[in-house]
């Protein structure tokens, strides 16, 4: 028989408290702080995303548990320092969800202009935190690609955006030229400008840059492994081949993929 949900959560909270017990707890868990645990929190979030991408629900269950542990760990350390406890975390997100859905939990039952209402609520929340700029509150710790997209979306909300993808495409070409012509001391900045412009172009085509690059990574990995397999088939060490022969295998892989989908 499955335990009631509150008992399952209480068990996890009790385990975490035991691990952090200053007398009988785990030495490793006691040595941690917010900064040392943060990388694990980020890693576990990515492992959740990976399980979803692989459509592995058994792995998703386990990875969600690992991610929940991160929340419990941070909340426990905060409670020990007298800041807040896990219950406060749960209440905070519950309050936020109810506030952001007045058409469900409040008196506004019209259901009209939901996106506008959502943005207004979020704007009020940012104002309450003392945030005044349209780009306030975009976490610095986000992956750079994702943060670039979020910054651009925030700017677009106040009208600072290309009206269509053609302007963004011109900007990409401009940044490519500037990178090619830049002295070594300026290449880092120009390379960043090029990547930022590319994110803008992809975003304006209605595609999430993170999804696009993840798909490109998967395609490259798949094709590279196939090249190595073809070289092994021919009795050749791939890493010792000249670039021209490697490129020939690359074209063979692409041709085989086209044949499979024809």
Backbone as CSV, one residue per row, in Angstrom:
resi,resn,N_x,N_y,N_z,CA_x,CA_y,CA_z,C_x,C_y,C_z
1,UNK,0.849,-1.195,0.000,0.000,0.000,0.000,0.889,1.252,0.000
2,UNK,0.564,2.183,-0.882,1.352,3.401,-0.995,1.092,4.324,0.187
3,UNK,2.160,4.888,0.724,2.016,5.819,1.838,1.335,7.096,1.366
4,UNK,0.599,7.773,2.253,0.048,9.085,1.893,1.169,10.032,1.484
5,UNK,0.868,10.968,0.601,1.895,11.848,0.069,2.644,12.611,1.148
6,UNK,1.910,13.077,2.172,2.591,13.861,3.209,3.582,12.999,3.975
7,UNK,3.293,11.698,4.127,4.232,10.815,4.816,5.484,10.583,3.982
8,UNK,5.328,10.461,2.670,6.478,10.277,1.791,7.395,11.492,1.862
9,UNK,6.801,12.681,1.844,7.596,13.898,1.905,8.217,14.067,3.278
10,UNK,7.468,13.767,4.331,8.015,13.852,5.686,9.211,12.924,5.855
11,UNK,9.139,11.748,5.225,10.258,10.805,5.300,11.508,11.413,4.676
12,UNK,11.356,12.042,3.503,12.496,12.661,2.829,13.073,13.797,3.668
13,UNK,12.204,14.626,4.233,12.671,15.731,5.065,13.402,15.226,6.304
14,UNK,12.909,14.128,6.871,13.553,13.547,8.058,14.924,12.977,7.721
15,UNK,15.032,12.338,6.551,16.323,11.797,6.122,17.341,12.918,5.961
16,UNK,16.889,14.029,5.338,17.799,15.148,5.131,18.236,15.747,6.459
17,UNK,17.310,15.856,7.402,17.652,16.386,8.725,18.665,15.478,9.418
18,UNK,18.489,14.175,9.252,19.423,13.218,9.876,20.808,13.339,9.248
19,UNK,20.851,13.482,7.928,22.133,13.609,7.249,22.872,14.873,7.674
20,UNK,22.108,15.917,8.038,22.720,17.188,8.427,22.840,17.341,9.941
21,UNK,22.528,16.290,10.672,22.648,16.359,12.128,24.103,16.618,12.503
22,UNK,24.380,17.677,13.282,25.779,18.043,13.580,26.531,17.008,14.397
23,UNK,25.813,16.097,15.056,26.467,15.086,15.893,26.588,13.750,15.165
24,UNK,25.470,13.296,14.582,25.462,11.951,13.997,25.249,11.955,12.486
25,UNK,25.368,13.118,11.866,25.100,13.208,10.445,26.251,12.743,9.576
26,UNK,26.042,12.857,8.258,27.040,12.448,7.265,28.074,13.561,7.104
27,UNK,29.349,13.183,7.149,30.422,14.180,7.077,30.337,14.994,5.794
28,UNK,30.056,14.318,4.659,30.005,15.024,3.374,28.834,16.007,3.357
29,UNK,27.658,15.559,3.780,26.481,16.440,3.757,26.667,17.638,4.677
30,UNK,27.313,17.426,5.820,27.536,18.519,6.761,28.515,19.554,6.217
31,UNK,29.394,19.120,5.331,30.415,20.034,4.810,29.890,20.937,3.698
32,UNK,28.664,20.684,3.231,28.151,21.427,2.084,27.523,22.756,2.498
33,UNK,27.433,23.662,1.507,26.719,24.923,1.682,25.990,25.237,0.377
34,UNK,25.313,26.373,0.325,24.522,26.695,-0.871,25.387,26.696,-2.137
35,UNK,26.570,27.265,-2.024,27.427,27.400,-3.206,27.920,26.052,-3.702
36,UNK,28.249,25.143,-2.783,28.784,23.849,-3.215,27.694,22.941,-3.760
37,UNK,26.465,23.129,-3.313,25.357,22.294,-3.781,24.773,22.820,-5.094
38,UNK,24.893,24.114,-5.343,24.290,24.710,-6.540,24.666,23.994,-7.843
39,UNK,25.938,23.628,-8.056,26.261,22.918,-9.308,25.504,21.598,-9.454
40,UNK,25.299,20.902,-8.338,24.538,19.649,-8.403,23.078,19.926,-8.771
41,UNK,22.538,21.018,-8.266,21.155,21.382,-8.583,20.996,21.604,-10.082
42,UNK,21.941,22.345,-10.667,21.901,22.595,-12.102,22.053,21.289,-12.879
43,UNK,22.994,20.457,-12.445,23.238,19.179,-13.126,21.990,18.299,-13.097
44,UNK,21.324,18.246,-11.944,20.134,17.397,-11.838,19.004,17.906,-12.731
45,UNK,18.887,19.224,-12.876,17.860,19.765,-13.772,18.115,19.330,-15.213
46,UNK,19.383,19.322,-15.617,19.720,18.878,-16.961,19.477,17.381,-17.127
47,UNK,19.695,16.608,-16.080,19.452,15.172,-16.175,17.959,14.879,-16.281
48,UNK,17.135,15.716,-15.662,15.686,15.597,-15.861,15.343,15.841,-17.328
49,UNK,15.913,16.906,-17.883,15.659,17.226,-19.288,16.147,16.109,-20.206
50,UNK,17.268,15.503,-19.861,17.806,14.413,-20.677,16.876,13.201,-20.657
51,UNK,16.349,12.857,-19.491,15.425,11.730,-19.393,14.172,11.981,-20.223
52,UNK,13.704,13.228,-20.221,12.538,13.583,-21.026,12.854,13.447,-22.510
53,UNK,14.026,13.933,-22.905,14.415,13.850,-24.314,14.525,12.401,-24.769
54,UNK,14.970,11.521,-23.881,15.104,10.097,-24.219,13.798,9.337,-24.050
55,UNK,12.761,10.046,-23.552,11.448,9.435,-23.305,11.573,8.217,-22.388
56,UNK,12.442,8.341,-21.398,12.687,7.272,-20.426,11.990,7.649,-19.127
57,UNK,10.770,7.159,-18.951,9.975,7.565,-17.796,10.499,6.989,-16.490
58,UNK,11.108,5.817,-16.544,11.700,5.263,-15.318,12.857,6.150,-14.859
59,UNK,13.669,6.577,-15.812,14.767,7.487,-15.472,14.225,8.836,-15.020
60,UNK,13.142,9.293,-15.645,12.549,10.574,-15.258,12.100,10.549,-13.807
61,UNK,11.490,9.443,-13.388,11.084,9.315,-11.984,12.281,9.478,-11.061
62,UNK,13.377,8.794,-11.383,14.567,8.854,-10.532,15.205,10.243,-10.557
63,UNK,15.272,10.850,-11.740,15.906,12.166,-11.858,15.075,13.247,-11.162
64,UNK,13.759,13.130,-11.222,12.912,14.080,-10.490,13.145,13.953,-8.988
65,UNK,13.372,12.715,-8.527,13.699,12.521,-7.116,15.007,13.192,-6.746
66,UNK,16.010,13.039,-7.649,17.299,13.691,-7.398,17.147,15.209,-7.371
67,UNK,16.291,15.743,-8.252,16.074,17.192,-8.278,15.334,17.651,-7.026
68,UNK,14.355,16.856,-6.588,13.638,17.187,-5.353,14.591,17.208,-4.166
69,UNK,15.535,16.290,-4.158,16.524,16.269,-3.074,17.284,17.584,-3.004
70,UNK,17.580,18.169,-4.167,18.292,19.444,-4.182,17.485,20.536,-3.480
71,UNK,16.183,20.565,-3.739,15.307,21.548,-3.091,15.304,21.323,-1.584
72,UNK,15.166,20.058,-1.197,15.138,19.718,0.227,16.466,20.074,0.898
73,UNK,17.570,19.835,0.197,18.905,20.122,0.746,19.059,21.623,0.996
74,UNK,18.737,22.426,-0.016,18.850,23.881,0.143,17.937,24.384,1.258
75,UNK,16.704,23.867,1.294,15.747,24.316,2.308,16.234,23.950,3.712
76,UNK,16.839,22.777,3.846,17.336,22.359,5.151,18.452,23.273,5.636
77,UNK,19.378,23.607,4.745,20.471,24.502,5.137,19.941,25.877,5.510
78,UNK,18.930,26.350,4.771,18.335,27.647,5.097,17.640,27.605,6.450
79,UNK,16.976,26.485,6.735,16.286,26.349,8.027,17.291,26.349,9.172
80,UNK,18.411,25.673,8.971,19.443,25.631,10.020,19.984,27.025,10.322
81,UNK,20.030,27.868,9.297,20.530,29.236,9.484,19.433,30.213,9.903
82,UNK,18.196,29.709,10.072,17.106,30.547,10.538,16.464,31.425,9.480
83,UNK,16.622,31.062,8.194,16.064,31.891,7.118,14.661,31.440,6.713
84,UNK,14.523,30.207,6.304,13.220,29.658,5.909,13.330,28.140,5.905
85,UNK,12.183,27.468,5.836,12.150,26.007,5.827,11.454,25.521,4.551
86,UNK,11.419,24.205,4.388,10.815,23.639,3.190,9.365,24.077,3.043
87,UNK,8.640,24.138,4.154,7.244,24.567,4.098,7.091,25.969,3.543
88,UNK,8.042,26.836,3.864,7.994,28.204,3.333,8.215,28.212,1.819
89,UNK,9.085,27.319,1.354,9.323,27.201,-0.088,8.042,26.757,-0.790
90,UNK,7.402,25.730,-0.228,6.165,25.218,-0.820,5.070,26.278,-0.809
91,UNK,4.965,27.017,0.300,3.943,28.068,0.386,4.213,29.192,-0.612
92,UNK,5.473,29.525,-0.792,5.825,30.615,-1.701,5.411,30.286,-3.129
93,UNK,5.683,29.069,-3.584,5.313,28.721,-4.955,3.807,28.536,-5.070
94,UNK,3.154,28.068,-4.023,1.688,27.948,-4.045,1.046,29.325,-4.165
95,UNK,1.552,30.280,-3.386,1.027,31.645,-3.456,1.254,32.243,-4.844
96,UNK,2.419,31.994,-5.411,2.727,32.541,-6.729,1.796,31.962,-7.791
97,UNK,1.560,30.662,-7.730,0.683,30.022,-8.712,-0.740,30.559,-8.619
98,UNK,-1.223,30.746,-7.398,-2.582,31.273,-7.231,-2.668,32.716,-7.715
99,UNK,-1.639,33.503,-7.425,-1.638,34.902,-7.859,-1.584,35.006,-9.375
100,UNK,-0.807,34.128,-10.008,-0.644,34.190,-11.459,-1.801,33.561,-12.231
101,UNK,-2.730,32.950,-11.524,-3.890,32.344,-12.188,-5.192,32.836,-11.547
102,UNK,-5.432,34.136,-11.601,-6.655,34.661,-10.983,-7.927,34.136,-11.643
103,UNK,-7.833,33.717,-12.908,-9.004,33.171,-13.590,-9.347,31.768,-13.093
104,UNK,-8.428,31.153,-12.351,-8.671,29.825,-11.777,-8.954,29.925,-10.281
105,UNK,-8.119,30.696,-9.572,-8.209,30.739,-8.113,-8.815,32.034,-7.583
106,UNK,-9.058,33.016,-8.449,-9.581,34.300,-7.995,-10.954,34.591,-8.556
107,UNK,-11.288,35.882,-8.602,-12.611,36.313,-9.042,-12.689,36.553,-10.544
108,UNK,-11.522,36.625,-11.210,-11.509,36.880,-12.650,-11.763,35.575,-13.385
109,UNK,-12.976,35.382,-13.857,-13.347,34.143,-14.526,-13.506,34.324,-16.031
110,UNK,-13.050,35.461,-16.562,-13.286,35.735,-17.974,-12.424,34.854,-18.876
111,UNK,-11.200,34.578,-18.436,-10.299,33.778,-19.251,-9.761,34.540,-20.447
112,UNK,-10.056,35.842,-20.537,-9.609,36.637,-21.680,-8.203,37.174,-21.443
113,UNK,-7.492,37.373,-22.541,-6.168,38.009,-22.514,-5.280,37.396,-21.442
114,UNK,-5.210,36.057,-21.451,-4.449,35.374,-20.410,-2.977,35.746,-20.435
115,UNK,-2.395,35.849,-21.635,-0.970,36.193,-21.740,-0.706,37.587,-21.190
116,UNK,-1.594,38.546,-21.530,-1.423,39.905,-21.023,-1.532,39.934,-19.503
117,UNK,-2.489,39.184,-18.980,-2.672,39.158,-17.530,-1.445,38.538,-16.857
118,UNK,-0.926,37.460,-17.455,0.262,36.793,-16.909,1.437,37.750,-16.847
119,UNK,1.668,38.468,-17.938,2.788,39.401,-17.979,2.604,40.540,-16.982
120,UNK,1.367,40.983,-16.816,1.105,42.061,-15.854,1.399,41.599,-14.430
121,UNK,0.977,40.373,-14.116,1.231,39.836,-12.780,2.728,39.714,-12.532
122,UNK,3.454,39.194,-13.526,4.901,39.042,-13.376,5.586,40.404,-13.249
123,UNK,5.078,41.397,-13.989,5.639,42.745,-13.894,5.429,43.306,-12.495
124,UNK,4.245,43.058,-11.929,3.974,43.523,-10.562,4.895,42.833,-9.563
125,UNK,5.162,41.556,-9.792,6.059,40.824,-8.902,7.471,41.403,-8.966
126,UNK,7.932,41.717,-10.188,9.266,42.296,-10.327,9.334,43.674,-9.673
127,UNK,8.253,44.438,-9.809,8.212,45.763,-9.199,8.289,45.662,-7.680
128,UNK,7.593,44.649,-7.137,7.607,44.454,-5.688,8.999,44.104,-5.184
129,UNK,9.810,43.499,-6.059,11.186,43.157,-5.679,12.147,44.317,-5.895
130,UNK,11.628,45.441,-6.385,12.484,46.585,-6.631,13.173,46.552,-7.978
131,UNK,12.726,45.679,-8.863,13.321,45.584,-10.188,12.687,46.632,-11.092
132,UNK,13.499,47.440,-11.735,12.985,48.541,-12.550,13.274,48.374,-14.035
133,UNK,14.339,47.682,-14.380,14.682,47.487,-15.781,13.922,46.310,-16.362
134,UNK,13.648,46.360,-17.662,12.972,45.251,-18.339,13.801,43.978,-18.293
135,UNK,15.117,44.121,-18.123,15.977,42.937,-18.114,16.411,42.540,-16.701
136,UNK,15.818,43.146,-15.689,16.096,42.725,-14.314,15.577,41.311,-14.094
137,UNK,16.256,40.578,-13.244,15.759,39.276,-12.822,16.089,38.126,-13.744
138,UNK,16.870,38.364,-14.814,17.291,37.263,-15.679,18.555,36.663,-15.057
139,UNK,18.446,35.459,-14.550,19.511,34.860,-13.738,20.843,34.796,-14.478
140,UNK,21.886,35.284,-13.827,23.230,35.269,-14.411,23.733,33.843,-14.580
141,UNK,23.274,32.932,-13.723,23.779,31.555,-13.750,23.163,30.707,-14.856
142,UNK,22.200,31.250,-15.606,21.631,30.494,-16.718,22.708,30.190,-17.753
143,UNK,22.570,29.077,-18.489,23.481,28.863,-19.624,23.430,30.070,-20.550
144,UNK,24.579,30.442,-21.108,24.669,31.688,-21.868,23.676,31.744,-23.020
145,UNK,23.463,30.628,-23.703,22.533,30.613,-24.835,21.110,30.923,-24.365
146,UNK,20.715,30.282,-23.288,19.378,30.486,-22.754,19.204,31.910,-22.209
147,UNK,20.261,32.415,-21.571,20.172,33.769,-21.014,20.075,34.806,-22.125
148,UNK,20.793,34.591,-23.223,20.703,35.511,-24.346,19.273,35.574,-24.872
149,UNK,18.642,34.423,-25.004,17.254,34.391,-25.486,16.328,35.127,-24.531
150,UNK,16.499,34.900,-23.237,15.630,35.548,-22.252,15.824,37.064,-22.254
151,UNK,17.071,37.511,-22.352,17.329,38.949,-22.403,16.665,39.565,-23.634
152,UNK,16.752,38.893,-24.761,16.149,39.405,-25.989,14.621,39.448,-25.878
153,UNK,14.040,38.436,-25.272,12.583,38.421,-25.093,12.138,39.553,-24.172
154,UNK,12.915,39.810,-23.127,12.577,40.912,-22.221,12.635,42.245,-22.965
155,UNK,13.673,42.424,-23.792,13.800,43.661,-24.555,12.651,43.793,-25.557
156,UNK,12.242,42.658,-26.128,11.163,42.678,-27.119,9.841,43.120,-26.500
157,UNK,9.651,42.829,-25.216,8.398,43.212,-24.549,8.197,44.719,-24.542
158,UNK,9.299,45.463,-24.556,9.187,46.929,-24.539,9.484,47.514,-25.923
159,UNK,9.408,46.658,-26.946,9.494,47.132,-28.320,10.868,47.128,-28.947
160,UNK,11.906,46.724,-28.197,13.254,46.729,-28.754,13.515,45.377,-29.411
161,UNK,13.120,45.271,-30.688,13.227,43.998,-31.392,13.142,44.249,-32.888
162,UNK,13.696,43.333,-33.675,13.547,43.430,-35.116,12.098,43.145,-35.491
163,UNK,11.547,43.871,-36.464,10.151,43.611,-36.864,9.981,42.276,-37.572
164,UNK,11.071,41.758,-38.176,11.007,40.457,-38.853,12.420,39.867,-38.888
165,UNK,12.552,38.590,-39.265,13.870,37.934,-39.230,14.903,38.528,-40.179
166,UNK,14.481,39.267,-41.206,15.449,39.771,-42.180,16.456,40.722,-41.542
167,UNK,15.999,41.572,-40.638,16.913,42.481,-39.956,17.920,41.724,-39.105
168,UNK,17.442,40.663,-38.440,18.346,39.850,-37.622,19.351,39.116,-38.492
169,UNK,18.927,38.683,-39.698,19.839,37.989,-40.616,20.940,38.935,-41.086
170,UNK,20.567,40.177,-41.391,21.570,41.171,-41.793,22.573,41.403,-40.666
171,UNK,22.069,41.414,-39.438,22.948,41.637,-38.283,23.939,40.494,-38.125
172,UNK,23.493,39.260,-38.377,24.400,38.113,-38.299,25.535,38.260,-39.312
173,UNK,25.178,38.642,-40.542,26.207,38.825,-41.567,27.178,39.946,-41.183
174,UNK,26.629,41.014,-40.614,27.481,42.125,-40.165,28.461,41.668,-39.096
175,UNK,27.947,40.880,-38.133,28.813,40.421,-37.042,29.856,39.420,-37.544
176,UNK,29.508,38.623,-38.553,30.495,37.709,-39.135,31.665,38.487,-39.727
177,UNK,31.349,39.552,-40.439,32.401,40.381,-41.039,33.259,41.032,-39.958
178,UNK,32.614,41.523,-38.899,33.363,42.190,-37.832,34.284,41.214,-37.108
179,UNK,33.828,39.969,-36.936,34.687,38.972,-36.298,35.888,38.669,-37.180
180,UNK,35.662,38.540,-38.484,36.763,38.229,-39.404,37.807,39.334,-39.429
181,UNK,37.363,40.579,-39.255,38.277,41.716,-39.354,38.848,42.155,-38.009
182,UNK,38.356,41.611,-36.922,38.764,42.087,-35.598,40.180,41.651,-35.250
183,UNK,40.939,42.520,-34.587,42.251,42.098,-34.063,42.044,41.082,-32.938
184,UNK,43.094,40.348,-32.626,42.983,39.269,-31.633,42.399,39.752,-30.308
185,UNK,42.762,40.963,-29.896,42.298,41.473,-28.604,40.794,41.700,-28.567
186,UNK,40.164,41.803,-29.735,38.727,42.087,-29.792,37.900,40.894,-30.269
187,UNK,38.551,39.772,-30.572,37.816,38.638,-31.147,36.816,38.032,-30.163
188,UNK,37.162,38.005,-28.879,36.227,37.454,-27.900,34.917,38.233,-27.920
189,UNK,35.003,39.549,-27.877,33.797,40.387,-27.877,33.018,40.211,-29.180
190,UNK,33.717,40.210,-30.306,33.029,40.077,-31.593,32.412,38.690,-31.765
191,UNK,33.079,37.670,-31.242,32.511,36.326,-31.292,31.218,36.260,-30.472
192,UNK,31.227,36.925,-29.322,30.013,36.982,-28.506,28.891,37.706,-29.222
193,UNK,29.228,38.801,-29.893,28.212,39.548,-30.648,27.602,38.679,-31.745
194,UNK,28.447,37.869,-32.404,27.951,36.995,-33.467,26.999,35.952,-32.915
195,UNK,27.371,35.334,-31.805,26.499,34.323,-31.198,25.188,34.944,-30.726
196,UNK,25.266,36.135,-30.138,24.063,36.815,-29.663,23.140,37.126,-30.839
197,UNK,23.717,37.567,-31.951,22.915,37.864,-33.139,22.286,36.594,-33.704
198,UNK,23.030,35.483,-33.663,22.489,34.216,-34.155,21.307,33.754,-33.305
199,UNK,21.414,33.940,-31.996,20.290,33.607,-31.113,19.064,34.416,-31.507
200,UNK,19.269,35.703,-31.785,18.165,36.574,-32.176,17.496,36.081,-33.457
201,UNK,18.307,35.701,-34.441,17.770,35.238,-35.711,16.958,33.958,-35.539
202,UNK,17.501,33.024,-34.777,16.795,31.766,-34.531,15.488,32.025,-33.790
203,UNK,15.546,32.883,-32.766,14.351,33.199,-31.974,13.260,33.813,-32.842
204,UNK,13.639,34.725,-33.736,12.651,35.390,-34.585,12.066,34.464,-35.650
205,UNK,12.685,33.313,-35.828,12.115,32.287,-36.702,11.211,31.331,-35.934
206,UNK,10.940,31.689,-34.686,10.007,30.895,-33.885,10.589,29.617,-33.331
207,UNK,11.909,29.554,-33.216,12.581,28.348,-32.741,13.354,28.672,-31.473
208,UNK,13.253,27.811,-30.470,14.028,28.000,-29.247,15.492,27.684,-29.540
209,UNK,16.404,28.649,-29.368,17.818,28.401,-29.682,18.396,27.191,-28.953
210,UNK,18.015,26.995,-27.707,18.527,25.848,-26.953,18.108,24.543,-27.618
211,UNK,16.849,24.471,-28.061,16.369,23.258,-28.741,17.099,23.053,-30.062
212,UNK,17.318,24.144,-30.798,17.986,24.043,-32.090,19.413,23.540,-31.928
213,UNK,20.145,24.096,-30.961,21.537,23.686,-30.775,21.613,22.270,-30.223
214,UNK,20.677,21.901,-29.363,20.670,20.529,-28.841,20.456,19.535,-29.984
215,UNK,19.554,19.878,-30.899,19.312,19.001,-32.045,20.535,18.922,-32.943
216,UNK,21.212,20.064,-33.139,22.420,20.078,-33.963,23.530,19.253,-33.315
217,UNK,23.655,19.346,-31.987,24.650,18.549,-31.277,24.401,17.057,-31.484
218,UNK,23.117,16.666,-31.346,22.761,15.252,-31.500,23.047,14.770,-32.919
219,UNK,22.746,15.611,-33.907,22.993,15.231,-35.295,24.485,15.086,-35.564
220,UNK,25.273,16.046,-35.069,26.717,15.968,-35.271,27.288,14.719,-34.621
221,UNK,26.873,14.439,-33.384,27.389,13.253,-32.681,27.027,11.985,-33.442
222,UNK,25.778,11.921,-33.903,25.336,10.735,-34.651,26.165,10.538,-35.914
223,UNK,26.379,11.607,-36.655,27.129,11.512,-37.908,28.609,11.228,-37.667
224,UNK,29.165,11.804,-36.605,30.578,11.572,-36.316,30.816,10.112,-35.959
225,UNK,29.928,9.551,-35.148,30.059,8.140,-34.794,29.927,7.256,-36.033
226,UNK,29.036,7.655,-36.941,28.865,6.881,-38.174,30.121,6.948,-39.039
227,UNK,30.758,8.119,-39.104,32.018,8.242,-39.847,33.071,7.294,-39.287
228,UNK,33.190,7.264,-37.966,34.166,6.375,-37.337,33.865,4.920,-37.671
229,UNK,32.562,4.582,-37.694,32.164,3.207,-38.004,32.493,2.859,-39.451
230,UNK,32.270,3.801,-40.379,32.582,3.553,-41.782,34.093,3.367,-41.968
231,UNK,34.878,4.172,-41.288,36.331,4.044,-41.387,36.785,2.690,-40.840
232,UNK,36.181,2.279,-39.725,36.522,0.968,-39.156,36.132,-0.143,-40.124
233,UNK,34.982,0.017,-40.787,34.543,-0.950,-41.798,35.601,-1.132,-42.879
234,UNK,36.255,-0.017,-43.234,37.265,-0.049,-44.289,38.668,-0.342,-43.763
235,UNK,38.755,-0.634,-42.467,40.048,-0.962,-41.889,40.979,0.220,-41.751
236,UNK,40.433,1.410,-41.575,41.249,2.619,-41.468,41.041,3.274,-40.101
237,UNK,42.116,3.733,-39.462,41.958,4.490,-38.213,41.482,5.911,-38.534
238,UNK,40.306,6.265,-38.085,39.732,7.552,-38.467,40.621,8.714,-38.056
239,UNK,41.223,8.629,-36.858,42.007,9.765,-36.365,43.305,9.962,-37.132
240,UNK,43.672,8.991,-38.000,44.888,9.159,-38.779,44.643,9.566,-40.217
241,UNK,43.391,9.762,-40.584,43.054,10.088,-41.967,43.234,11.576,-42.237
242,UNK,43.645,11.934,-43.440,43.686,13.361,-43.804,42.269,13.913,-43.877
243,UNK,42.158,15.230,-43.770,40.847,15.864,-43.721,40.002,15.528,-44.941
244,UNK,40.627,15.414,-46.104,39.859,15.112,-47.308,39.141,13.778,-47.226
245,UNK,39.808,12.761,-46.678,39.165,11.451,-46.527,38.095,11.482,-45.442
246,UNK,38.354,12.210,-44.385,37.330,12.352,-43.342,36.084,13.014,-43.912
247,UNK,36.285,14.046,-44.718,35.156,14.731,-45.347,34.395,13.789,-46.270
248,UNK,35.101,12.905,-46.961,34.434,11.934,-47.831,33.525,11.011,-47.017
249,UNK,33.981,10.602,-45.836,33.130,9.781,-44.961,31.923,10.587,-44.473
250,UNK,32.153,11.862,-44.196,31.045,12.731,-43.764,29.960,12.780,-44.840
251,UNK,30.372,12.931,-46.093,29.414,12.969,-47.187,28.731,11.613,-47.367
252,UNK,29.467,10.529,-47.116,28.869,9.192,-47.207,27.793,9.009,-46.143
253,UNK,28.066,9.501,-44.952,27.071,9.409,-43.875,25.810,10.181,-44.251
254,UNK,25.987,11.397,-44.750,24.826,12.202,-45.138,24.040,11.522,-46.249
255,UNK,24.739,10.916,-47.197,24.054,10.224,-48.295,23.272,9.034,-47.789
256,UNK,23.856,8.303,-46.821,23.155,7.147,-46.277,21.907,7.566,-45.497
257,UNK,21.991,8.700,-44.826,20.819,9.207,-44.103,19.707,9.582,-45.068
258,UNK,20.079,10.232,-46.170,19.074,10.609,-47.187,18.416,9.376,-47.787
259,UNK,19.230,8.318,-47.999,18.687,7.088,-48.579,17.706,6.417,-47.630
260,UNK,18.002,6.508,-46.327,17.124,5.878,-45.335,15.779,6.578,-45.236
261,UNK,15.764,7.886,-45.468,14.514,8.661,-45.335,13.778,8.818,-46.669
262,UNK,14.380,8.348,-47.754,13.749,8.501,-49.082,12.538,7.573,-49.219
